[in-house]
Structures are given as structure tokens and as C-alpha cells.
């Protein structure tokens, strides 16, 4: 009888020991989002992985992007791979963006100037412009509430949900005309305060609601991005 009681107690003790962090009280939403905002800005650099759930048939747009960004108020920068749909065809290109100028390499070693608006795509550097990029989305989040804790690999993230004014999304994504607001879910690493995941849902296109998911990593990693010569 005593042996059975001891065996029963072991998994309970293990559950209490290993699971205590999962039941820690979440930081207040306003405090957590402000910490995430300042941590993002202070990092100076971050890796960026963006995915779009779906592009309606007949529309141009970005379906994915991944690379590195340099966070700066005056000269934000991005370099990485952008995959998009143009006139029904999907293609991946290498993009360098420095402030409001962008260059594209498509199956060549050379980068040529390009207007992202001509491709139906936003300038990715704008996500890293302090004061109007990702940090402003965090600052302008309304009705924020703490949600569940989730896992991203070995990392425990605290979720926060809220809404974002449509103008912030329209400015960054150059999508969402006619929308009033977008729903957002953040995943924040409690110990570091780093924003790791973002999911934004809403009427990016009139035809149907879609979502963008953004993964952020490598905060503060050494990154060098320079404008192409010539």
C-alpha cells in the first residue's frame, strides 16, 4: 500500500517541479509589450522570417520573406530572400533594402534597383524603422490581454492578444485598404522580454481574411548590410 502511494506521488511531484514555470503569472500586458518594444529597438539587429497564409487568386503579393534587419530610425536596412506571386507566378528573389531604396537580384550576382510597389510588395526595411516599424505596432496594440504559455522548440513563450489599427498595417504591408483593425497574437519570451512570434489576422485583401506570421530571432547578432555599388 505504501509502495503504491509513493509511486503515485512521484509523477505528481515531477509535474509540480517541471511545470511550475508554466503556471507563473504573466506580466501585465502593457508592461510586457513595452519591454518587448524596447528590447527590439535596443537590439539593433534581428533575424526575420515572414510567412503569408494565402494570396487570393489573381492578386500579387509577398508569400514569404526571411533575412536580417538593422533597426534604425533614419536608415533601417534589410537583406534576404523574398518570395512573391506576380501575375500568377511564384518566384524568389534576393532583396537589399536601405532606407527607401531597394535592389533585387534574380538569378544573377548583380543587384539592380527596383521599386517594391511595382511588385505589389512592401519595402522590408520599413519593418525595422524605429518609430514606425515593428516597435510601433507593439506600441499601438489595443485591448491587450495575456493568453496561454506555448512552446517554440525549447523556448517557453507567453502569448498576448490584441488589435492593431489598420493604418499601421497598411503602412507596413501596403495592404488592407478598407479594413478598420487587425487581430494580433504575440509570443514573448518572459525572461529576456524578446518578441519572438507575431501573428496578424484580418482583411489584408477584400476577397478573404488572411494572416501573416513573423518569427524573430538572433537579437543583437552582428549584421552588415551595404547598398550595392553602381
C-alpha positions in Angstrom: 0.0 0.0 0.0 2.8 2.4 1.0 4.7 1.4 -2.2 1.7 2.3 -4.4 1.3 5.7 -2.6 5.0 6.5 -3.2 4.8 5.6 -6.9 1.7 7.7 -7.2 3.4 10.7 -5.6 6.5 10.6 -7.9 4.8 11.7 -11.1 2.8 14.3 -9.2 6.0 15.7 -7.7 7.7 15.7 -11.1 4.7 17.5 -12.6 4.8 20.2 -9.9 8.5 20.6 -10.3 8.8 20.8 -14.1 5.5 22.6 -14.6 5.8 25.4 -12.1 7.2 27.8 -14.7 4.2 27.2 -16.9 1.9 28.4 -14.2 3.9 31.6 -13.3 1.7 34.6 -13.5 2.1 36.5 -16.8 3.5 40.0 -16.8 0.8 42.7 -17.2 0.1 43.2 -21.0 1.1 46.8 -21.1 4.4 46.1 -19.3 5.2 43.0 -21.4 4.6 44.8 -24.8 6.6 47.8 -23.7 9.5 45.6 -22.7 9.3 43.8 -26.0 9.3 47.1 -27.8 12.4 48.5 -26.1 14.2 45.1 -26.3 13.6 45.1 -30.1 14.8 48.6 -30.6 17.8 48.2 -28.3 18.9 45.0 -30.0 19.9 46.9 -33.2 19.7 43.8 -35.3 17.3 40.8 -35.6 16.7 37.9 -37.9 13.3 37.9 -39.6 11.1 35.2 -41.1 7.7 36.2 -42.5 5.1 33.9 -44.0 1.7 34.7 -45.6 -1.2 32.2 -45.2 -2.5 32.7 -48.8 -2.6 35.2 -51.6 -6.0 35.3 -53.3 -6.1 34.2 -56.9 -5.3 36.9 -59.3 -3.5 39.1 -56.8 0.2 40.0 -56.5 1.9 39.9 -53.1 4.6 38.5 -50.8 4.1 35.0 -49.7 7.3 34.7 -47.6 10.5 36.6 -46.6 13.5 35.8 -44.5 16.7 37.6 -43.8 18.3 40.1 -41.4 17.3 43.6 -40.4 19.2 46.5 -38.9 16.9 48.6 -36.7 17.4 52.3 -37.0 15.3 55.5 -37.1 16.9 57.1 -40.1 18.5 54.2 -42.1 16.8 50.9 -41.5 18.1 48.0 -43.6 17.1 44.5 -44.7 18.8 41.8 -46.7 17.3 38.4 -47.5 15.1 36.3 -49.7 11.7 37.4 -50.6 9.2 35.1 -52.3 6.2 36.5 -54.0 3.4 36.0 -56.6 3.5 38.2 -59.7 0.8 37.7 -62.3 0.1 34.2 -61.0 3.8 33.1 -61.0 5.7 32.5 -57.8 9.4 33.5 -57.7 12.0 34.0 -55.0 14.5 36.9 -55.3 17.3 38.4 -53.1 16.5 41.8 -51.8 18.7 44.5 -50.3 16.8 47.4 -48.8 18.5 50.5 -47.4 16.1 53.2 -46.2 13.7 53.9 -49.0 15.8 52.3 -51.8 15.7 48.7 -52.8 17.7 46.4 -55.1 16.9 43.0 -56.4 18.9 40.0 -57.6 17.1 37.5 -59.8 19.2 34.6 -60.9 22.3 36.9 -61.1 25.1 38.1 -58.9 24.3 41.7 -59.6 21.7 43.7 -57.8 19.5 46.1 -59.8 17.3 49.0 -58.5 13.7 48.1 -58.2 10.5 49.7 -56.8 8.9 47.2 -54.5 5.5 48.9 -55.1 5.8 47.8 -58.7 5.9 44.2 -57.5 3.0 44.7 -55.2 5.3 44.3 -52.2 6.3 46.4 -49.2 9.8 47.7 -48.6 11.1 45.3 -46.0 13.4 47.8 -44.4 10.4 49.7 -43.1 9.7 46.9 -40.6 13.0 47.9 -38.9 12.5 51.7 -38.9 12.4 52.8 -35.3 9.2 54.7 -34.6 7.1 53.3 -37.4 8.0 49.7 -37.8 7.5 46.6 -35.6 8.1 48.7 -32.5 5.2 51.0 -33.3 2.9 48.0 -33.9 3.6 46.9 -30.4 3.1 50.4 -29.0 -0.2 50.9 -30.8 -1.7 47.5 -29.8 -5.1 48.0 -28.1 -7.1 45.8 -25.6 -4.1 43.6 -25.0 -4.7 40.5 -22.9 -2.4 37.8 -21.6 -3.1 34.4 -23.0 -1.6 30.9 -22.7 2.0 29.9 -22.5 3.2 27.9 -25.5 6.5 26.3 -26.6 8.6 27.3 -29.6 11.1 24.5 -29.6 12.8 24.6 -26.2 11.6 28.1 -25.5 8.5 28.9 -23.5 6.6 31.9 -24.8 3.9 33.9 -23.1 1.1 34.8 -25.5 -0.6 38.2 -25.6 -3.5 39.1 -27.9 -5.0 42.4 -29.0 -5.9 44.6 -32.0 -3.8 46.9 -34.2 -5.1 50.0 -36.0 -5.4 49.4 -39.7 -3.2 52.3 -40.7 -0.2 50.7 -39.1 -0.7 47.6 -41.1 -1.4 49.5 -44.3 1.8 51.5 -43.9 4.0 48.4 -43.4 2.4 45.9 -45.7 0.8 48.2 -48.2 -2.3 46.1 -47.9 -5.6 46.2 -46.0 -7.4 49.2 -47.6 -10.9 49.4 -46.2 -10.0 47.4 -43.0 -10.6 49.0 -39.6 -8.3 46.9 -37.5 -6.4 43.6 -37.4 -6.1 40.9 -34.7 -2.7 40.2 -33.4 -1.1 37.4 -31.2 2.4 37.9 -29.8 4.7 35.3 -28.4 7.1 36.9 -25.9 9.9 35.1 -24.1 9.3 36.0 -20.4 12.9 36.0 -19.1 14.5 38.1 -21.9 11.4 40.1 -22.8 12.1 39.4 -26.5 9.3 39.3 -29.0 9.7 36.0 -30.8 6.5 35.5 -32.8 3.7 37.6 -34.2 0.5 36.5 -36.0 -1.6 39.2 -37.6 -5.0 38.3 -39.0 -7.5 40.3 -40.9 -8.7 41.8 -44.2 -5.4 42.2 -46.0 -7.3 41.5 -49.2 -11.0 42.2 -49.8 -11.6 38.7 -51.1 -10.9 36.9 -47.9 -9.2 37.3 -44.5 -5.6 36.1 -44.4 -2.8 36.1 -41.9 0.9 36.9 -41.7 3.2 35.1 -39.2 6.5 36.6 -38.2 9.3 34.8 -36.3 12.1 36.9 -34.8 15.5 35.6 -33.6 19.2 36.3 -33.2 18.7 39.6 -31.3 21.8 41.7 -31.4 23.7 39.4 -33.8 26.5 41.1 -35.9 25.0 42.0 -39.3 26.5 44.0 -42.1 24.2 45.3 -44.9 25.5 47.7 -47.5 23.9 49.2 -50.6 25.1 47.6 -53.9 27.7 49.6 -55.8 27.0 51.1 -59.2 
